[in-house]
Each structure stands twice: as C-alpha cells, then as structure tokens.
C-alpha cells in the first residue's frame, strides 16, 4: 500500500473535522434498519452511528491514530480492495471520501459487493464550483476537483440506481469541510481551518497565499459583503453537497 495522502495532510484533522448532528441525521436515516455497517474511508470517525455495529476502513495510520479510544474498530485497507467477504454488512457508508480513491468506480463496486445498502455523502461537481470561494478566490480547486470527483449522476449509474438528496449546510456547521464556511468567510483566513480541507492542501503555497490575500483584501474593504453579505443572514444553504443512497 502506497503512503496515503492523509498521512501528510491529516495532522490535526480531528480538531477541525467533527460530526455536525444536522448532517448526521439524514446520513443515519439513510442507513435504515441496518445493524452492521462498514464505514469506508472512515478518517477519524465522523458520522459513524453509535447505535449499531460499525467496522471502519481507513488507509492512513495518521487518521487512525486520531480516532477516539471508543471509536469503531478499524481495518487498514483501501476502498478498492475491501478485506471482507460478500454481503458482510447490511449497509456501507462513504462520507466525503470517494474523491480520494484511486479508482472510485472500483471502490463503489466493492461497497456494493460487501453491503446490501450503500450511502455516499459527496459534492456535486456541477454545483460546488459555482460557490463564491471557487469562482472568486480559488478556481484552482475547481480544476483539481473536476479531475477527482464523479458527477452524482455517474455515481448513481455505478450504484445501479438510487436516490439523490440535497443536504443543506447550516450557517454554523461544526464540520470544517471545504464549503462549511459559506457564510463565515473570515474562517478561511485561518491556516488551522484550511488544514482540514484537502483541496487547499493540494495547491501550491503560492496559489493559496494569493487567494487568501484577495479574500482578506475584499473583507477589509467591504467588497465581499457588497457581493455576498446577504449570505450572513441565511440559516442554511445549498452549496452542492448530496447524499446518494442505493
């Protein structure tokens, strides 16, 4: 197994990436009555339900190290080669992870092999690039994401059918993924906040610094609020996150 990317960029990840209960609710509901669940690309354990058996699959020792002592048992493996026999689980979940897999189609096939139900939380590559963070400050993340995200329609096809649910992100979301601070732009100025976002980690320091300088300048001048200030009064927003269930 090659060295997982999160061994490098995942240090301090658990401090910024935490379960938001408003996002957890539809994810757990989508698991239905499943009693045995596998969480693939489990990271530090966010969104793992506590009321049923969970087995976690994670390739990065750094991420495994950051899991709580009472977290689900973890197997070090990759999505494309799950170390389980067919139909081992009632449901498989994959939360903001498939864009990190080397072959997402192979990973989805493995989820279908080991579980009857599949629940995937991901970003819609046709919506997310049009958010202000991408259009005005970091179009380079869009270029990166188009090479690693599938469309939700492609995902449904690989799953053999399924449903797509829009997940609105609360204004005070406690899970610090890339789009979480849509109404709190000042947060992106913090290197600690950006550390939990793989899109920033993949960019060169010069590109990140240039985008952050533009954002800081626009916040100081009021230009950001002139364009997007209405977002500060919204309680939730659709920035392209989707729950796909098959």
N, C-alpha and C positions, 0 to 999 in steps of 0.2 A: 504494500500500500504506500503510495507516494505521500509526502508530507501534506496534510490538509491545510488549506489556506487559513483556517481559523486558528491554527497553532501560532500564526504570526499576527493576525489582525484581531484575535479574540480576547486579548488580555484586557481585563476589566469589563468584559461584555456583560456579565450578570448585573453589574451596578446600573447599567443603562437600559437593559432589555428585561422587562418584568411583565408578568401577566396583567393585562388590563381586563377586569371582570366583564366589561361591556362587550369586549371582543370574544372573550372566553365563552360567554353564554351561547351564542349561535354555533360555535365550534362544538361544544359539548352536546348541544341539542342535535347536531347533525350526526353524532356518533350513535344516536338512537339507543337501543337497549343492549348494545354491545357490552359484553362483560370482560372480554380480553382484547386489549388494544395495543398495537405497536406504533410507537412514535418514531418516524424515520427522519433523520436529520434533526435529532432532538435538541441539539445545543445544550443549554443549561437547564432545560426542563420546563420552559414557559408553556402554559396551556395544557399541560398533562392533567387529566382529570384525577381527582383523589378518591373517587367513589367506585373504582373498578380496577382490575389488574392492568398494569401498563408495563410493557417492556420497551426500553429506549434503544435506538440505534444511532450511533454518532461516531464519525471517523476521527474527530480531533481530540487528542488527550487533553489539550488545554481547556476545551469546552467541558469535557467530562470532569476535569478537576474542579471546575466551578459549580458543579451541581451540588445541591443541598444533600446533607447526610441522609435525609429521609426521602430523597427522590427515588424514582423508579430505577430498578436495576438496568444497567447499561451494557450493551454489547458494542465493541468497537468494530464497525463494519461500514460499508457504503451501500447506498440505496440500490445500486445496480447489481448487487450480489448479496441479497439478504440471507443470513445463515439460519433459515427456518424452512421446515417442510411445508408443502402446500396446505393452504387453509388452516394455518396455525392460529389465526386470530379472527375475531368477529369483525374488527374494523382496523384500518390503518389510517394514521393521520400524518400529514406532512405540512408543517407550518412555516411559511416564508423560507423555504429551503430549496425548492426544485431548481431555481436558477443557479444554484451552486453545484448541481450534479453534473458530472462529465457527460452523461447521456440521459437526459430527462425521460426520454421515451422508454429506455431500458429500465429506469427506476420505476416508472409508472407500471410497467408490465410486472415488475417484482411485487409492487403493492397489491396488484390485482391477484397475483399468484398466492400470496400468503393470507389474504383477508377477503371476506365477502363484501365489505363496505369500504369505500375509500373517501377520505375527507381531506381536501387540499385547500389551504389558505395561501393566496398568491396575489400578485398585482396584475392588472390588465394593462398590457403594454400599449394598447390603443388609447388609454385614458391617462395613465400616470404621467407620460411625457408632457402633457399639456398643463401641468401644475406650474405655479409661478417659480418654484425652486428650480425647475428644469429649464423652463423657457427663458428666464431672465438671468440665471446665475450659473447653472451647471448643465448646459446641453451635452457636455461630455458624458454625463451619467446616462443620458438617453442613448447615446451611441453605444455605450457599454451594455445597457440593459437590452437593447434590441438584439444583441448577439447572444444573450444568455436566458432571456425569458421566452417561453412559448406564449402564444395567444391563448386566451381562455377557451376559445373555440377549438383550437388544436388539442388542448388538454382534454376537453370533453370527448373528442373523437377517439383519442388514445384510451380513454377510460371506457369506451364502448357505450357512451351515453351518460347523461347526468344532468344535474341542475346547477344553475349559477345564481348565487345570491350576492347582491351588493352589500358590502359591510361599510357602514358609515363610521368614520373615525371621530371620536369625541374630541372636543377642543382641548381637554386636559388629559389626553391619553397618557398613561404612565409607561407604556411600552415604547421605547425610543427608536423605532424603526424609521426609515428614511423620511416617510411622509407624515410622521406623527405630529410635527410642529407646524402644521399648515397655518395656524392662527397665532403662533408664537415665534416669529421669525428670529428674534434675538437669540433663541436657543442654538441656532446653527452656528453662531459665532464662537461657541464653546468647543474646544478640541475634545474635551471629555465626552460631550454629547455626540459629536461626529464619530467618535471611536466605536460606537455601537452600530455603525452604518457601513455595510460592506462597499457600497457604491463609492463613498469617499476614500476608503482605503485603497481602492483600485486605481485612483487617479494619482498623477504626479503631484508632489507637494507644491510645485509652482502653479499648477492649474487650480488646486484647492485654494491656495492663497489669493489668487486673482479673483476667484468667485466670491470668496469671503470678504475681500476688500470692497467689491462692488456692493455687496449686501450691506456691509457696515456703513458705507457712504450713503446709500439710499435710506437707511434707517435714521441716520443722523440728520439728513436733510429733509426728511419727511416724504421723500419720493415714494418709498414703499407704501406708506399709509395712503398717499394720494391714489395709488393704483389699487391697492388690495386691503386697505384698512377696514373695509366692511366685513372682512372675514373675522376680525377680532370679536365681533358680536354674535357670530354663529355658534351654536352649541355642538353641531356635528356637521360633517362634510363628506361628500363622495369624492375621494381622490384616486379611485381606481382599484381599491382592494376588493377582492372577490373570494367567496367561499364556494368551491366546486365540490359537489357530492355525487358519488356514483354508487 
